[in-house]
Amino acid sequence: MPRAKLNSKASQFIYNRYIAGDPTREMAYEEEVTNAEIARKIYDLRMKAGLTQQQLADRVGTTKSAISRLEDSDYAGHSLSMLRRIAGTLGKRVEIRFLPARRTA
């Protein structure tokens, strides 16, 4: 079962059919969801600050292509140090929580 109910019956069906019950696929799904959430959060924070990717890159001390990669939902190389640099530049902080593992049947 996904960590949250999916938005459509079709998505829920696909998840239930191809992912649910397979620990390897469930783990991969969760990682992809997390990567997409991080990418979206970076994008949203940058847009709220009214910055281009280049402007954020300049303030963080990296390249525009690095910011572009971080905002790509397929990117899996988010480092805590880079997330902290971005957060600090945007007047935010990074918070990490450890949650109970989901039990699989």
Buried (B, 14 or more C-beta within 10 A) or exposed (E): BBEEEEEEEEEBEEBEEEBBEEEEEBEEBBEEBEBBEBBEBBBEBBEEBEBEBEBBBBBBEBEBEBBEBBBBBEBEEBEEEBBEBBBEBBEBEEEEEEEEEEEEE
